[in-house]
Amino acid sequence: MEKILEINNLSKNYGKLQAVRNVSFTVNKGEVYGILGPNGSGKTTTLAVVLGVLNANGGDFKWFDKPLNKETRQRIGALIETPNFYPYMTLYENLQVVAKIKNASEESINNALGIANLLKRKYTNFGTLSLGMKQRMAIASVLIGDPDVLVLDEPTNGLDPEGFAEVRKIIQSQASKGKTIIMASHILDEVEKVCSHVAIFKSGEIIANGKVGELLTSEDIIFIQSENQDELFYVLQVADMVLRVSKVENELTVVLKKPFTPVDLNKLCIEKGFALSKIILKKQSLEAQFLELVK
């Protein structure tokens, strides 16, 4: 698998404050890689270092198995914090400036505006746009030159649910074209819905990383009741399909091994002579799981 970004033991200090401490992770081609963590956890600093905005105090990184240079920069489109556009210039004029800086053709401007659903507003002054449109304009600027990698820092920051959905749709459409996307966010829901992989940051360090489906997967928790709770508890403790069982007030909570389902659990109870008066499936909150990791 082709490595797009490889970070090894990266550290960054601001005087006595260590903003990033020995961070290591790898982003492979085609992944939508989320960098998730509370504000101040080191996400933006890490991205700023690998994009050459800040110098590291330790460690190293490579893009496309090479140091960051003019060639590799041209393959990366980045949005770090709030971009600056001229409010009195049209969207097209602003992106002309971006295209010139990136040494990209003006043909890519209309394409970028189309992807961001702003083509009809191309002659509108930037200063008149809504917050959601401004954020889509920022993403359009990242798309100029058709880069292989998109680096987005808090792309939905401050947006309402509609704006959130619009930006998410753009990211997903680019991912479907095979682009690699690296996205920092403090919003769990955003990462869960968009990303394939995630690194969770806390106080400048990575405390967990891996596939979103494995790292941020809520467990199926089954709540059951029976007349003979104590006897059933001991039966389920030794049952092959049960990962764990607990007593909670007048109920039993059961987590099953995969691929077993509540239907299998009910069948087992009947076979063992226990009639269930209650069986309810609930999912553990992903938010609770995330907070447990970072607390």
C-alpha positions as CSV (number, residue, x, y, z in Angstrom):
1,M,0.0,0.0,0.0
2,E,1.4,3.4,-1.0
3,K,2.3,5.7,1.9
4,I,1.1,9.2,1.5
5,L,2.2,10.7,4.8
6,E,4.5,9.1,7.3
7,I,5.2,10.8,10.7
8,N,7.8,9.5,13.1
9,N,8.1,10.7,16.7
10,L,7.2,14.3,15.8
11,S,7.5,16.9,18.6
12,K,6.9,20.6,18.7
13,N,7.5,23.0,21.6
14,Y,6.4,26.6,22.2
15,G,8.9,27.5,24.9
16,K,8.2,25.3,27.9
17,L,4.9,24.2,26.5
18,Q,5.1,20.9,24.5
19,A,2.2,21.1,22.0
20,V,3.1,17.8,20.3
21,R,5.0,14.9,21.8
22,N,6.4,12.0,19.9
23,V,3.5,11.6,17.5
24,S,3.7,8.8,14.9
25,F,1.2,7.6,12.4
26,T,1.0,6.7,8.7
27,V,-1.7,7.7,6.1
28,N,-2.0,5.5,3.1
29,K,-3.3,6.3,-0.3
30,G,-7.1,6.5,-0.6
31,E,-7.7,6.8,3.2
32,V,-9.9,9.5,4.8
33,Y,-7.8,9.9,7.9
34,G,-9.3,11.8,10.8
35,I,-7.2,13.5,13.5
36,L,-9.7,13.7,16.4
37,G,-9.3,15.4,19.7
38,P,-10.4,18.3,22.0
39,N,-9.4,21.8,21.2
40,G,-5.7,22.4,22.2
41,S,-4.8,18.7,21.8
42,G,-2.2,19.3,19.1
43,K,-4.1,18.6,15.9
44,T,-3.5,21.9,14.1
45,T,0.1,22.1,15.3
46,T,0.8,18.7,13.8
47,L,-0.7,19.6,10.5
48,A,1.1,23.0,10.5
49,V,4.4,21.1,11.0
50,V,3.9,18.6,8.2
51,L,2.8,21.4,5.8
52,G,6.0,23.3,6.5
53,V,4.2,26.2,8.3
54,L,6.0,25.4,11.6
55,N,9.4,23.8,12.3
56,A,9.5,20.6,14.4
57,N,11.7,20.3,17.5
58,G,12.1,16.6,17.0
59,G,11.1,13.7,14.8
60,D,10.6,13.7,11.0
61,F,8.0,13.2,8.4
62,K,7.7,12.3,4.7
63,W,5.2,13.0,2.0
64,F,5.1,10.4,-0.8
65,D,8.2,8.8,0.7
66,K,10.1,12.1,0.2
67,P,10.9,15.2,2.2
68,L,8.5,18.1,1.8
69,N,9.6,20.1,-1.3
70,K,8.2,22.0,-4.2
71,E,7.3,18.8,-6.0
72,T,5.4,17.3,-3.1
73,R,3.7,20.6,-2.2
74,Q,2.1,20.7,-5.6
75,R,0.4,17.4,-4.9
76,I,-1.2,18.7,-1.6
77,G,-4.1,21.1,-1.2
78,A,-4.4,22.4,2.4
79,L,-6.8,24.4,4.5
80,I,-5.4,25.3,7.9
81,E,-7.6,27.4,10.1
82,T,-9.4,30.3,8.4
83,P,-8.3,31.2,4.8
84,N,-8.0,34.9,3.8
85,F,-9.9,36.0,0.8
86,Y,-10.5,39.6,-0.5
87,P,-14.1,40.5,0.4
88,Y,-14.4,43.1,-2.4
89,M,-13.4,40.6,-5.1
90,T,-15.5,38.0,-6.7
91,L,-15.1,34.3,-6.0
92,Y,-13.6,33.8,-9.5
93,E,-11.1,36.7,-8.9
94,N,-10.1,35.3,-5.6
95,L,-9.5,31.9,-7.0
96,Q,-7.5,33.4,-9.9
97,V,-5.1,34.6,-7.2
98,V,-4.9,31.1,-5.7
99,A,-4.4,29.5,-9.1
100,K,-1.5,31.9,-9.8
101,I,0.1,31.0,-6.5
102,K,-0.3,27.3,-7.2
103,N,0.8,27.7,-10.8
104,A,-2.5,26.0,-11.8
105,S,-4.6,26.7,-14.9
106,E,-7.6,28.9,-14.7
107,E,-9.6,25.9,-16.1
108,S,-9.4,24.4,-12.6
109,I,-11.3,27.3,-11.1
110,N,-14.7,26.5,-12.6
111,N,-14.2,22.8,-11.8
112,A,-13.4,23.7,-8.1
113,L,-16.4,26.0,-7.9
114,G,-18.6,23.4,-9.4
115,I,-17.6,20.8,-6.8
116,A,-18.2,23.3,-4.0
117,N,-21.6,24.1,-5.5
118,L,-20.7,27.7,-6.0
119,L,-20.4,28.0,-9.8
120,K,-23.6,30.1,-10.0
121,R,-22.0,32.6,-7.5
122,K,-18.7,32.9,-9.3
123,Y,-19.2,36.6,-9.9
124,T,-20.5,37.3,-6.4
125,N,-18.2,39.2,-4.0
126,F,-16.8,37.0,-1.3
127,G,-17.8,39.4,1.4
128,T,-21.5,38.8,0.7
129,L,-21.4,35.0,1.3
130,S,-22.9,33.2,4.2
131,L,-20.7,31.3,6.6
132,G,-21.4,28.0,4.9
133,M,-20.7,29.4,1.5
134,K,-17.4,30.9,2.8
135,Q,-16.4,27.5,4.1
136,R,-17.2,25.8,0.7
137,M,-15.2,28.6,-1.0
138,A,-12.3,27.6,1.3
139,I,-12.6,24.0,0.2
140,A,-12.8,25.2,-3.5
141,S,-9.4,26.9,-3.0
142,V,-7.9,23.7,-1.8
143,L,-9.2,21.9,-4.9
144,I,-7.4,24.3,-7.3
145,G,-4.8,22.4,-9.3
146,D,-6.6,19.0,-8.6
147,P,-4.2,17.9,-5.8
148,D,-3.8,14.2,-4.8
149,V,-4.2,15.0,-1.1
150,L,-6.5,17.3,0.7
151,V,-5.6,18.5,4.2
152,L,-8.5,20.1,6.0
153,D,-8.4,21.6,9.5
154,E,-11.8,21.8,11.1
155,P,-13.6,22.1,7.8
156,T,-17.1,22.3,9.4
157,N,-16.2,24.6,12.2
158,G,-19.1,27.0,13.1
159,L,-21.5,25.5,10.5
160,D,-25.1,24.6,11.0
161,P,-26.3,21.1,10.2
162,E,-27.1,22.0,6.6
163,G,-23.6,23.4,6.1
164,F,-22.1,20.4,7.9
165,A,-23.9,18.1,5.4
166,E,-22.8,20.1,2.4
167,V,-19.1,20.0,3.4
168,R,-19.4,16.3,4.3
169,K,-20.8,15.6,0.8
170,I,-17.9,17.4,-0.9
171,I,-15.4,15.4,1.2
172,Q,-17.1,12.1,0.4
173,S,-17.3,12.9,-3.3
174,Q,-13.5,13.6,-3.4
175,A,-12.8,10.4,-1.4
176,S,-14.8,8.4,-3.9
177,K,-12.5,9.6,-6.7
178,G,-9.5,8.0,-4.9
179,K,-8.1,11.2,-3.3
180,T,-6.4,10.9,0.1
181,I,-8.0,13.2,2.7
182,I,-6.5,14.2,6.1
183,M,-9.0,16.0,8.3
184,A,-8.6,17.4,11.8
185,S,-11.7,17.8,13.9
186,H,-12.9,18.0,17.5
187,I,-16.4,16.7,16.5
188,L,-16.8,12.9,16.9
189,D,-19.9,12.7,14.7
190,E,-18.0,14.3,11.8
191,V,-15.1,11.8,12.0
192,E,-17.4,8.9,12.4
193,K,-19.5,9.8,9.3
194,V,-16.6,10.8,7.0
195,C,-13.4,9.0,8.0
196,S,-12.0,5.5,7.4
197,H,-9.2,5.8,9.9
198,V,-8.6,8.0,12.9
199,A,-5.9,9.1,15.3
200,I,-7.2,10.3,18.7
201,F,-5.1,13.1,20.3
202,K,-5.0,14.2,23.9
203,S,-2.6,16.8,25.3
204,G,-0.2,16.6,22.3
205,E,0.0,12.8,22.2
206,I,-1.8,10.0,20.3
207,I,-3.7,7.8,22.7
208,A,-5.3,5.6,20.1
209,N,-5.3,5.1,16.3
210,G,-6.7,2.7,13.8
211,K,-9.8,2.0,11.6
212,V,-12.8,4.0,12.6
213,G,-15.0,0.9,12.4
214,E,-12.8,-0.8,14.9
215,L,-11.7,2.0,17.2
216,L,-15.0,3.9,17.5
217,T,-17.5,1.0,17.3
218,S,-20.3,0.9,19.8
219,E,-21.1,-2.4,21.3
220,D,-24.5,-4.1,21.2
221,I,-25.6,-4.2,24.8
222,I,-28.6,-6.5,25.4
223,F,-30.8,-6.0,28.5
224,I,-32.7,-9.1,29.6
225,Q,-34.9,-10.2,32.5
226,S,-36.1,-13.6,33.7
227,E,-37.7,-15.0,36.8
228,N,-34.6,-16.9,37.7
229,Q,-32.0,-14.1,37.2
230,D,-29.3,-15.5,39.4
231,E,-29.4,-18.9,37.8
232,L,-29.4,-17.4,34.3
233,F,-26.4,-15.2,35.2
234,Y,-24.3,-18.2,36.0
235,V,-25.4,-20.0,32.8
236,L,-24.5,-17.0,30.6
237,Q,-21.1,-16.6,32.3
238,V,-20.0,-19.9,30.8
239,A,-21.8,-19.6,27.5
240,D,-19.6,-19.7,24.4
241,M,-21.5,-16.9,22.6
242,V,-21.3,-14.4,25.6
243,L,-18.4,-12.0,25.8
244,R,-19.5,-10.7,29.2
245,V,-22.5,-10.5,31.4
246,S,-23.3,-8.2,34.3
247,K,-26.0,-7.7,36.9
248,V,-27.5,-4.2,36.8
249,E,-30.3,-3.7,39.4
250,N,-33.1,-6.1,38.3
251,E,-31.6,-6.8,34.9
252,L,-28.8,-8.6,33.2
253,T,-26.7,-6.8,30.6
254,V,-25.1,-9.1,28.0
255,V,-22.5,-8.3,25.3
256,L,-22.2,-11.1,22.7
257,K,-19.3,-12.2,20.7
258,K,-19.5,-11.6,17.0
259,P,-21.5,-12.7,14.9
260,F,-24.1,-13.7,17.5
261,T,-27.3,-11.7,17.8
262,P,-30.1,-11.2,20.3
263,V,-32.0,-13.9,18.5
264,D,-29.2,-16.4,19.3
265,L,-29.3,-15.3,22.9
266,N,-33.0,-15.8,23.2
267,K,-32.7,-19.2,21.6
268,L,-30.0,-20.2,24.1
269,C,-32.1,-19.0,27.1
270,I,-35.1,-21.1,25.9
271,E,-32.9,-24.2,25.4
272,K,-31.6,-23.8,28.9
273,G,-35.1,-23.5,30.3
274,F,-35.2,-19.7,30.9
275,A,-38.2,-17.7,29.6
276,L,-37.2,-14.1,29.1
277,S,-39.8,-11.5,30.1
278,K,-37.6,-8.7,28.6
279,I,-35.0,-8.5,25.9
280,I,-33.9,-5.0,24.6
281,L,-31.0,-4.1,22.4
282,K,-29.2,-0.8,23.0
283,K,-26.0,0.6,21.6
284,Q,-23.3,2.3,23.7
285,S,-22.9,5.9,22.8
286,L,-19.9,6.6,20.6
287,E,-19.6,10.0,22.4
288,A,-19.4,8.2,25.8
289,Q,-16.7,5.9,24.4
290,F,-14.7,8.9,23.0
291,L,-15.0,10.8,26.3
292,E,-13.8,7.7,28.1
293,L,-10.7,7.7,25.9
294,V,-9.8,11.3,26.3
295,K,-10.8,12.0,29.9
